[in-house]
Structure formats: C-alpha cells, structure tokens
Amino acid sequence: MKTLAGLARELRDGTTTSRQLVEGCLDRIADPAGEGGRTFLKVHAVAARAAADHYDALRARGLAPSPWAGIPVSIKDLFDVAGDVTTAGSRLLRGQPAADRDSAAVARLRAAGFIFIGRTNMTEFAYSGLGLNPHYGTPRNPFERPHGRIPGGSSSGAAISITDGMAYGALGTDTGGSCRIPAAFCGIVGFKPTADRVPRRGVFPLSQTLDSVGPLAATVACCAVLDAILADEVPGALAATAVQGCRFAIPTRYVLDALDSQVALSFERAIRDLSRAGAVIHEVPLAELQELPAINRKGGFPAAEAYAVHRERLAADGAAFDPRVSTRVLAGREQSAADYLDLMRARVDLQTRVEGLLAGFDAALFPTTAIVAPLLQALESDEAYIRYNHLALRNTAVVNFLDRCAVSLPCHEPGTAPVGLMVMGGRGTDRRTLGIAAAVEATVSASRTSRH
C-alpha cells in the first residue's frame, strides 16, 4: 500500500498526477471482481475527476494548497458532505434532505486538498464492531477473501477502501473501536483520538459521550498526517521517538482474557521484539478494567444515547432497522435517569483510578481485539453474533470509556490472519502517542520482515 508521504513526493516530482491517482481508485472501485460495490454507498466520480484536474493545474503553477492536495480519500457514511444525504448505513435516512454544508472534519480535509472519492459502507448507525450490513451488503476482508471473512466495524468500508487501493486514507469514527477494529482485522492502521480533539459537528451520532473522529490508513505516519489536519494543526513530522527506554504497561487482566491463539501468539511475539529492542516492559494487573461489564450492564452510554436519537424512528418504522442494531438500541429503554447519572460517576471514578495506575508509563500495550476476523457464516445465529461482537469490542471499548487515545497497528506474521497491536496513550497525548506508535510500528515491522 502506498503512503501519503510517498504519494506527495510523486505528485511533487511529477511522476504521477492527481488525475492518475483518481482514475486508479475509480478503476478498482468499478472492478466487477472486486469489493467496490459493497465498499461504497456512493462514488463521487465526476466531482473527483474535476477536483483532480483542478489540483493538477494548481500544482503545475506552484499553487497547490498542500503537499497532499489531489490525493483521494474515502468518507464514512456518517459525515455530512455538502449536497449529499448522510444515510449512516441505513435505508431509513435516504429520504432526508441533503446536507447544506460539510461536516467540520470533511471541511478540514477539503481545505487541505484531499479529494473525496466516495462514501463508504458501515454498520447501520455505527452500532456494532463486526461491520455487517444487511441493507447494502458486507465488504469482504482481504484475508482469505474467497472464504468470506468480516471486515470489522463499524467503519467497514473505510478499511476495505484502503486495503484494496480504492482510497489512500479514510475518514472514520470510533465510539467503541470502530476505527481500530476494522484496521486490526484487515491489517492496516487505525487511530482513535481523545474524543474532543476533532469536532463532531456534522457527524451523525451514536453516543455523544464516546464518539470520536479518526483516520484509517496504511501506516501510523499516514494517520498522523490526517489526524493533524482533522485537529486543525499544521502537519509535521512526528517527534522522533525510540523504543529503547520506553516504559510500556501490559495489563494482565481482562484485555488478555480468552484470546484467540493467533492473537496471543502475535501479541507475545511483538512484545518480545520490543523488549529485545530495549523497551522496558512491565506487567500490571489493571484489575479495575474487570469492573467494566458491571458498569455497562444496561448497555452503557451507547444504548442510552442511541435510544434518545432513534426512539421516535423505532416507534414509527422499527421493522426497517437491522434487527441486531435495533435490539441494542432498544436496550437503552432500560436505563433510568438515575442509572445514567450513576454511569457518569462510575466513568469519572474509573478514569481517575486508571490514570494513577498508568502514571509513569509511556503507553499501555495490548491486543486490539481478542479474535481474528471470523467468517461471515460463523455469525448466522444471534448467539454467535453477540459473542463475537463482544470479543471484537471488549479491548477497544476500554479506551473510549477512559477517554484516552490509541493506535492499532499490524503485528501478525505475513500470510497469517491480521492481528492488531494497540498502543494506548493518555487523554490529550495524541501526538506523543502517535510518535510512540510509529516507533513500535518500525520495530515490529522490521522484526516481521527479518523473519520472512
């Protein structure tokens, strides 16, 4: 997969053009043997070609607004784009008025010159970590594609747009893992920022408390470029960070429970590689995380807040929902105002205690998901769906509840099922955490390459 830095150099040097990049992405989207039809809900072919020609003309005159101007990216179907209807992966919103302006995140990417190639598929209303969509189809994971593995969700199409070269960056959201889970399942990088880092104006909500806006891309550096633009910062090189001397916490409770054997093997190998490179590894129980199931036993913030958004729609046309989504939304009815206030207090309390336990560490490391991407056919029963959804979301949701930032990066051996390694930093330490993740990525990637 090509990186944003590499593409910027090619555009600068004239070895490619924006129009060539756009045409290449459109060709892959239109390939009848590919996943474009399930990955994109709308393709902006005409507008993308026009934008590409515009940026090529500007670059020829030395007037490109940024090094990345003219690079195609995809947009998850939760974001308002002026002139488009935001359907949130659902058929229920197709009759809504088109957005009259871009969401804040889209506006910032547009100002930097990125070209929107299309709107990507997702779990309906973003309420699942598996990425299934019965309305528009489910994009197939690139690993063992003929067997039909899931992509992860809810930003399913975002991940596949990157793995299949249909875009070079993807805009997603992350409420309980929706950027990091598909990144882990598909072998790319996903970043969940501190929730208030990127404004959520113009983003269809799942949980106003936990929602965050983040990128998916080929590398940590690519995600760092997109993150800086989304946060309205000037993109620059990440601060040089060496793995040697970094202090990493490895939580031994909860996030390491019931791991798939492939996940456990890949994670253990990555930790050994980091230790050999000079990282200081400390195992910490962090048993406090075991309180999360009880705290969220009535569905947590997503259930209560999604029910507030959808209760009238459910009453009017509940049968039109994906039933596995509506069931989770309806769980929000079980929370009283007192329950919700208790949940808020419990969150602050847990955040404070974990903050103290992780003070002095540069980051915490644990598997992004407890499982590798399962086969679609394994999710046919509701019981299996619930179990796999829990195992997909369990570790990533920790970060959202604590309102920290985290990067998922690949740590599996080439040719094996993708596995994500999560680098979790503290609240507001986004750029530092990305720098640490880039150093971890370089170490783990070098070790993977040297073994093959």
Summary of the structure (lengths in Angstrom):
residues: 452
radius of gyration: 20.7
end to end distance: 18.4
largest distance: 61.9
contacts: 1703
relative contact order: 0.13
helix: 46%
strand: 13%
